[in-house]
Amino acid sequence: MRVVASRVGISYGCPATFLERQHPTRKIIPFRDNKPRTTGSLLRVKSPGKTWTSEENVDRIREAFQRSPRESIRAASLQLQLPRSTVRDVLHKRLRLRAYKIQMIHAVKPTDQVARTNFAVDMLERIRINDLQHLKARTRDAVATVTPNMLQATWNEVDYRLDICRATRGAHIEIY
């Protein structure tokens, strides 16, 4: 080992004592012999940092999941020929999509009647409605502020969500 370390040190200008202190192994000697030939230095090269996903790939991932929202990240990465981690990061961080399944969180029970009544009475008191005519007038005014465009946009959103639920049988991608 001492002879090899001395030869490597002499060939590349490193003192033999430096190489002897590190006790070169069979793996390190070829590395130290190869690295100066390829890079011209024994120093470690700083990594270029995080690579960025191109907008083209982001668009490809977006289109793939719009076409088939039930597709798994693994299947999409194979289809798009991109790493799984890239597809997952783009979905979560750039497109802000999360997989979820629609579930009933809380079923309304007959024992909840008291709480619902208390909530309704509390809301009515906060609104300060004098009588039934006043309530009707406020309702009419609120309905009059709804435009046909608002109704169309709401219907489009509901229709879109229902289509996704039908296509995915309940499991789909949540869009923020």
Backbone as CSV, one residue per row, in Angstrom:
resi,resn,N_x,N_y,N_z,CA_x,CA_y,CA_z,C_x,C_y,C_z
1,MET,0.817,-1.198,0.000,0.000,0.000,0.000,0.861,1.263,0.000
2,ARG,1.951,1.214,0.745,2.799,2.402,0.846,3.403,2.764,-0.505
3,VAL,3.783,1.760,-1.269,4.386,2.002,-2.575,3.348,2.618,-3.508
4,VAL,2.101,2.059,-3.494,1.028,2.579,-4.359,0.694,4.005,-3.952
5,ALA,0.579,4.256,-2.648,0.253,5.594,-2.177,1.340,6.584,-2.575
6,SER,2.584,6.173,-2.479,3.676,7.067,-2.863,3.631,7.377,-4.340
7,ARG,3.357,6.360,-5.162,3.303,6.588,-6.604,2.144,7.524,-6.972
8,VAL,0.983,7.311,-6.348,-0.168,8.185,-6.614,0.160,9.602,-6.179
9,GLY,0.800,9.734,-5.014,1.158,11.057,-4.514,2.159,11.755,-5.403
10,ILE,3.143,11.044,-5.882,4.163,11.640,-6.751,3.542,12.023,-8.088
11,SER,2.693,11.151,-8.636,2.092,11.404,-9.953,1.195,12.641,-9.948
12,TYR,0.489,12.873,-8.849,-0.503,13.957,-8.845,-0.169,15.077,-7.870
13,GLY,1.030,15.123,-7.387,1.476,16.248,-6.586,0.976,16.257,-5.166
14,CYS,0.464,15.133,-4.658,0.018,15.075,-3.265,1.141,14.478,-2.437
15,PRO,1.428,15.027,-1.280,2.473,14.424,-0.457,2.064,13.018,-0.044
16,ALA,3.020,12.110,-0.002,2.728,10.718,0.344,2.157,10.624,1.750
17,THR,2.595,11.504,2.651,2.085,11.447,4.023,0.586,11.726,4.071
18,PHE,0.091,12.617,3.195,-1.346,12.919,3.128,-2.130,11.667,2.739
19,LEU,-1.650,10.959,1.721,-2.342,9.758,1.273,-2.227,8.634,2.285
20,GLU,-1.106,8.550,2.984,-0.923,7.499,3.973,-1.837,7.723,5.168
21,ARG,-2.075,8.959,5.527,-2.955,9.238,6.661,-4.374,8.745,6.411
22,GLN,-4.818,8.742,5.168,-6.189,8.349,4.870,-6.321,6.853,4.629
23,HIS,-5.237,6.114,4.686,-5.248,4.680,4.473,-6.078,4.313,3.252
24,PRO,-5.563,4.520,2.063,-6.337,4.257,0.861,-6.759,2.793,0.757
25,THR,-7.959,2.588,0.315,-8.475,1.234,0.116,-8.429,0.897,-1.360
26,ARG,-8.809,-0.314,-1.688,-8.810,-0.738,-3.088,-9.792,0.095,-3.923
27,LYS,-10.847,0.602,-3.306,-11.823,1.422,-4.030,-11.313,2.851,-4.254
28,ILE,-10.603,3.370,-3.268,-10.179,4.768,-3.343,-9.022,4.964,-4.319
29,ILE,-8.113,4.013,-4.395,-6.942,4.188,-5.260,-7.348,4.342,-6.724
30,PRO,-8.200,3.466,-7.301,-8.612,3.697,-8.692,-9.383,5.008,-8.851
31,PHE,-10.160,5.371,-7.836,-10.905,6.630,-7.888,-9.943,7.806,-7.955
32,ARG,-8.922,7.765,-7.079,-7.952,8.864,-7.063,-7.078,8.862,-8.307
33,ASP,-6.984,7.716,-8.927,-6.217,7.634,-10.169,-7.072,8.118,-11.345
34,ASN,-8.349,7.795,-11.337,-9.257,8.148,-12.434,-9.720,9.597,-12.393
35,LYS,-10.037,10.099,-11.209,-10.626,11.436,-11.095,-9.757,12.539,-11.697
36,PRO,-8.463,12.587,-11.415,-7.660,13.650,-12.032,-7.618,13.543,-13.562
37,ARG,-7.690,12.330,-14.063,-7.684,12.175,-15.515,-8.966,12.725,-16.142
38,THR,-10.090,12.525,-15.484,-11.370,12.958,-16.060,-11.690,14.417,-15.749
39,THR,-11.411,14.848,-14.504,-11.790,16.218,-14.117,-10.605,17.163,-14.017
40,GLY,-9.408,16.627,-13.903,-8.227,17.466,-13.768,-7.950,17.895,-12.344
41,SER,-8.704,17.349,-11.369,-8.530,17.755,-9.978,-8.990,16.633,-9.068
42,LEU,-8.433,16.604,-7.849,-8.896,15.661,-6.838,-9.997,16.270,-5.967
43,LEU,-10.267,17.544,-6.158,-11.272,18.212,-5.339,-12.668,17.741,-5.700
44,ARG,-13.533,17.769,-4.707,-14.932,17.437,-4.957,-15.596,18.601,-5.673
45,VAL,-16.429,18.268,-6.639,-17.142,19.292,-7.395,-18.493,19.494,-6.738
46,LYS,-18.849,20.743,-6.512,-20.127,21.052,-5.898,-21.251,20.672,-6.857
47,SER,-22.290,20.048,-6.317,-23.408,19.648,-7.175,-24.124,20.889,-7.688
48,PRO,-24.720,20.807,-8.865,-25.358,21.984,-9.450,-26.614,22.423,-8.703
49,GLY,-27.099,21.614,-7.774,-28.295,21.983,-7.025,-29.512,21.269,-7.584
50,LYS,-30.662,21.717,-7.136,-31.918,21.082,-7.525,-32.228,21.393,-8.981
51,THR,-32.628,20.354,-9.699,-33.022,20.571,-11.091,-34.497,20.962,-11.131
52,TRP,-34.850,21.756,-12.093,-36.221,22.240,-12.209,-36.950,21.466,-13.286
53,THR,-38.230,21.222,-13.044,-39.060,20.541,-14.022,-39.536,21.565,-15.038
54,SER,-39.402,21.238,-16.302,-39.780,22.184,-17.351,-41.299,22.375,-17.380
55,GLU,-41.715,23.521,-17.896,-43.156,23.799,-18.022,-43.814,22.793,-18.953
56,GLU,-43.062,22.319,-19.927,-43.602,21.320,-20.851,-43.975,20.043,-20.096
57,ASN,-43.096,19.603,-19.185,-43.402,18.405,-18.403,-44.540,18.642,-17.429
58,VAL,-44.615,19.838,-16.854,-45.730,20.165,-15.963,-47.038,20.093,-16.746
59,ASP,-47.061,20.632,-17.958,-48.266,20.582,-18.792,-48.617,19.144,-19.163
60,ARG,-47.601,18.327,-19.466,-47.863,16.921,-19.795,-48.488,16.190,-18.616
61,ILE,-47.984,16.460,-17.410,-48.521,15.807,-16.211,-49.950,16.285,-15.961
62,ARG,-50.203,17.599,-16.099,-51.540,18.148,-15.903,-52.532,17.495,-16.873
63,GLU,-52.161,17.415,-18.144,-53.049,16.834,-19.156,-53.307,15.355,-18.890
64,ALA,-52.275,14.635,-18.450,-52.446,13.205,-18.170,-53.468,12.984,-17.065
65,PHE,-53.432,13.808,-16.026,-54.364,13.625,-14.919,-55.732,14.241,-15.199
66,GLN,-55.828,15.172,-16.130,-57.144,15.654,-16.534,-57.849,14.595,-17.378
67,ARG,-57.077,13.889,-18.221,-57.657,12.821,-19.042,-58.132,11.664,-18.179
68,SER,-57.308,11.246,-17.235,-57.663,10.089,-16.402,-57.260,10.362,-14.959
69,PRO,-58.156,10.980,-14.198,-57.830,11.360,-12.814,-57.603,10.173,-11.878
70,ARG,-58.066,8.977,-12.253,-57.868,7.815,-11.386,-56.509,7.167,-11.570
71,GLU,-55.767,7.595,-12.576,-54.478,6.985,-12.869,-53.519,7.195,-11.698
72,SER,-52.783,6.148,-11.380,-51.834,6.258,-10.274,-50.606,7.044,-10.713
73,ILE,-49.883,7.551,-9.734,-48.657,8.296,-10.013,-47.645,7.360,-10.675
74,ARG,-47.608,6.125,-10.226,-46.679,5.151,-10.799,-46.985,4.917,-12.280
75,ALA,-48.267,4.696,-12.617,-48.642,4.464,-14.012,-48.376,5.706,-14.866
76,ALA,-48.667,6.878,-14.308,-48.435,8.119,-15.053,-46.945,8.333,-15.303
77,SER,-46.121,8.012,-14.319,-44.679,8.205,-14.510,-44.140,7.269,-15.581
78,LEU,-44.676,6.049,-15.644,-44.253,5.132,-16.698,-44.710,5.629,-18.071
79,GLN,-45.961,6.088,-18.135,-46.511,6.566,-19.395,-45.763,7.809,-19.890
80,LEU,-45.477,8.736,-18.984,-44.827,9.995,-19.356,-43.306,9.874,-19.422
81,GLN,-42.786,8.739,-18.968,-41.342,8.512,-18.917,-40.637,9.586,-18.092
82,LEU,-41.207,9.830,-16.906,-40.627,10.757,-15.934,-40.488,10.021,-14.610
83,PRO,-39.549,10.414,-13.760,-39.427,9.763,-12.453,-40.688,9.955,-11.615
84,ARG,-41.007,8.935,-10.810,-42.184,9.019,-9.943,-42.118,10.230,-9.028
85,SER,-40.936,10.504,-8.491,-40.796,11.632,-7.568,-41.109,12.949,-8.272
86,THR,-40.747,13.072,-9.539,-41.049,14.297,-10.288,-42.549,14.448,-10.475
87,VAL,-43.215,13.363,-10.872,-44.672,13.417,-11.078,-45.369,13.764,-9.762
88,ARG,-44.945,13.107,-8.664,-45.562,13.369,-7.362,-45.338,14.816,-6.927
89,ASP,-44.106,15.311,-7.065,-43.811,16.687,-6.659,-44.586,17.703,-7.484
90,VAL,-44.692,17.472,-8.796,-45.447,18.400,-9.644,-46.917,18.391,-9.242
91,LEU,-47.492,17.199,-9.019,-48.902,17.119,-8.627,-49.150,17.833,-7.307
92,HIS,-48.301,17.582,-6.332,-48.543,18.130,-5.000,-48.116,19.593,-4.869
93,LYS,-46.927,19.925,-5.358,-46.381,21.257,-5.105,-46.756,22.285,-6.163
94,ARG,-46.712,21.900,-7.437,-46.976,22.874,-8.498,-48.458,22.957,-8.843
95,LEU,-49.123,21.788,-8.962,-50.537,21.779,-9.357,-51.474,21.745,-8.153
96,ARG,-50.918,21.483,-6.987,-51.693,21.426,-5.734,-52.865,20.461,-5.814
97,LEU,-52.606,19.277,-6.329,-53.617,18.226,-6.418,-53.349,17.188,-5.344
98,ARG,-54.410,16.698,-4.739,-54.300,15.666,-3.719,-55.322,14.584,-4.025
99,ALA,-54.934,13.350,-3.815,-55.857,12.241,-4.001,-56.741,12.125,-2.768
100,TYR,-58.009,11.929,-2.998,-58.898,11.695,-1.871,-60.135,10.961,-2.340
101,LYS,-60.851,10.396,-1.403,-62.079,9.681,-1.694,-63.198,10.357,-0.922
102,ILE,-64.317,10.591,-1.590,-65.454,11.238,-0.930,-66.007,10.288,0.122
103,GLN,-66.182,10.797,1.333,-66.683,9.979,2.426,-67.671,10.791,3.249
104,MET,-68.582,10.106,3.885,-69.486,10.757,4.822,-68.719,10.863,6.135
105,ILE,-68.542,12.074,6.602,-67.771,12.274,7.834,-68.677,12.173,9.050
106,HIS,-69.848,12.796,8.940,-70.733,12.830,10.087,-72.164,12.662,9.603
107,ALA,-72.790,11.605,10.008,-74.194,11.394,9.650,-75.056,12.186,10.619
108,VAL,-76.100,12.800,10.088,-77.021,13.554,10.948,-77.920,12.548,11.652
109,LYS,-77.948,12.649,12.972,-78.714,11.704,13.789,-79.911,12.424,14.397
110,PRO,-80.934,11.665,14.778,-82.106,12.304,15.402,-81.739,13.076,16.668
111,THR,-80.685,12.669,17.353,-80.290,13.370,18.579,-79.669,14.736,18.278
112,ASP,-79.322,14.976,17.009,-78.743,16.263,16.626,-79.807,17.342,16.428
113,GLN,-81.069,16.996,16.528,-82.154,17.949,16.286,-82.056,19.167,17.201
114,VAL,-81.744,18.948,18.445,-81.655,20.057,19.394,-80.519,21.005,19.004
115,ALA,-79.362,20.458,18.671,-78.223,21.292,18.285,-78.527,22.064,17.005
116,ARG,-79.195,21.424,16.038,-79.534,22.109,14.784,-80.539,23.228,15.032
117,THR,-81.496,22.976,15.892,-82.489,24.013,16.215,-81.824,25.193,16.910
118,ASN,-80.949,24.906,17.860,-80.238,25.980,18.561,-79.395,26.800,17.581
119,PHE,-78.740,26.130,16.634,-77.941,26.832,15.642,-78.819,27.732,14.781
120,ALA,-79.958,27.218,14.332,-80.865,28.010,13.486,-81.393,29.227,14.242
121,VAL,-81.764,29.049,15.484,-82.278,30.175,16.290,-81.171,31.202,16.496
122,ASP,-79.961,30.741,16.780,-78.829,31.643,16.976,-78.556,32.460,15.707
123,MET,-78.599,31.834,14.554,-78.367,32.541,13.284,-79.474,33.557,13.021
124,LEU,-80.698,33.177,13.293,-81.808,34.121,13.096,-81.669,35.334,14.010
125,GLU,-81.214,35.118,15.227,-81.027,36.243,16.148,-79.897,37.154,15.671
126,ARG,-78.859,36.577,15.112,-77.745,37.392,14.616,-78.156,38.226,13.402
127,ILE,-79.029,37.684,12.586,-79.468,38.401,11.381,-80.446,39.525,11.742
128,ARG,-81.089,39.411,12.867,-82.056,40.412,13.365,-83.199,40.638,12.377
129,ILE,-83.976,39.615,12.228,-85.152,39.706,11.371,-86.340,40.051,12.252
130,ASN,-87.083,41.080,11.830,-88.210,41.551,12.636,-89.413,40.630,12.528
131,ASP,-89.795,40.295,11.302,-90.958,39.440,11.096,-90.779,38.652,9.795
132,LEU,-91.782,37.890,9.422,-91.708,37.049,8.242,-91.574,37.867,6.958
133,GLN,-92.262,39.027,6.887,-92.185,39.882,5.691,-90.761,40.412,5.492
134,HIS,-90.139,40.776,6.599,-88.759,41.249,6.538,-87.831,40.143,6.013
135,LEU,-88.036,38.890,6.473,-87.241,37.751,6.015,-87.445,37.524,4.520
136,LYS,-88.699,37.599,4.065,-88.990,37.408,2.637,-88.311,38.485,1.797
137,ALA,-88.352,39.713,2.258,-87.735,40.812,1.516,-86.220,40.615,1.420
138,ARG,-85.586,40.214,2.523,-84.133,39.973,2.497,-83.774,38.822,1.573
139,THR,-84.608,37.779,1.573,-84.368,36.642,0.694,-84.476,37.062,-0.765
140,ARG,-85.520,37.856,-1.086,-85.699,38.343,-2.457,-84.497,39.184,-2.900
141,ASP,-84.039,40.052,-2.024,-82.887,40.900,-2.352,-81.631,40.063,-2.592
142,ALA,-81.426,39.050,-1.783,-80.249,38.196,-1.940,-80.314,37.411,-3.252
143,VAL,-81.501,36.904,-3.587,-81.662,36.147,-4.826,-81.483,37.063,-6.033
144,ALA,-81.902,38.312,-5.920,-81.789,39.250,-7.032,-80.327,39.573,-7.353
145,THR,-79.431,39.425,-6.393,-78.013,39.722,-6.651,-77.302,38.589,-7.400
146,VAL,-77.943,37.423,-7.492,-77.338,36.283,-8.190,-77.536,36.480,-9.691
147,THR,-76.420,36.482,-10.422,-76.485,36.690,-11.870,-76.546,35.339,-12.592
148,PRO,-77.013,35.332,-13.837,-77.011,34.079,-14.611,-75.599,33.490,-14.760
149,ASN,-74.597,34.341,-14.857,-73.225,33.832,-14.951,-72.804,33.086,-13.685
150,MET,-73.222,33.590,-12.538,-72.912,32.909,-11.275,-73.578,31.542,-11.237
151,LEU,-74.835,31.477,-11.673,-75.543,30.194,-11.691,-74.881,29.216,-12.658
152,GLN,-74.492,29.716,-13.830,-73.850,28.859,-14.830,-72.508,28.337,-14.316
153,ALA,-71.730,29.207,-13.689,-70.433,28.785,-13.157,-70.605,27.740,-12.053
154,THR,-71.596,27.950,-11.193,-71.862,26.991,-10.120,-72.284,25.652,-10.699
155,TRP,-73.188,25.691,-11.675,-73.639,24.452,-12.287,-72.481,23.731,-12.988
156,ASN,-71.637,24.460,-13.692,-70.491,23.840,-14.365,-69.579,23.145,-13.362
157,GLU,-69.337,23.784,-12.229,-68.473,23.196,-11.205,-69.105,21.932,-10.623
158,VAL,-70.389,21.994,-10.315,-71.082,20.814,-9.772,-71.082,19.690,-10.802
159,ASP,-71.371,20.021,-12.058,-71.398,19.019,-13.129,-70.021,18.377,-13.299
160,TYR,-68.975,19.186,-13.251,-67.605,18.686,-13.379,-67.280,17.719,-12.242
161,ARG,-67.607,18.099,-11.018,-67.324,17.246,-9.858,-68.112,15.939,-9.926
162,LEU,-69.366,16.013,-10.381,-70.167,14.801,-10.519,-69.596,13.880,-11.594
163,ASP,-69.124,14.456,-12.699,-68.488,13.647,-13.742,-67.269,12.916,-13.205
164,ILE,-66.468,13.618,-12.423,-65.282,12.984,-11.843,-65.687,11.870,-10.890
165,CYS,-66.704,12.128,-10.069,-67.170,11.096,-9.129,-67.682,9.868,-9.887
166,ARG,-68.429,10.098,-10.965,-68.935,8.971,-11.756,-67.793,8.207,-12.403
167,ALA,-66.852,8.924,-12.999,-65.761,8.277,-13.725,-64.836,7.511,-12.791
168,THR,-64.661,8.022,-11.600,-63.712,7.397,-10.673,-64.395,6.546,-9.620
169,ARG,-65.690,6.448,-9.700,-66.478,5.678,-8.721,-66.219,6.152,-7.297
170,GLY,-66.105,7.445,-7.144,-65.979,8.016,-5.807,-64.581,8.505,-5.468
171,ALA,-63.552,7.956,-6.086,-62.178,8.375,-5.786,-61.724,9.321,-6.881
172,HIS,-61.241,10.486,-6.536,-60.797,11.428,-7.552,-59.768,12.394,-6.986
173,ILE,-59.304,13.275,-7.820,-58.302,14.254,-7.433,-59.009,15.524,-6.977
174,GLU,-58.634,16.026,-5.794,-59.215,17.268,-5.293,-58.486,18.450,-5.919
175,ILE,-59.230,19.402,-6.396,-58.654,20.601,-7.012,-58.903,21.761,-6.060
176,TYR,-57.825,22.432,-5.638,-57.948,23.545,-4.707,-58.370,24.783,-5.441
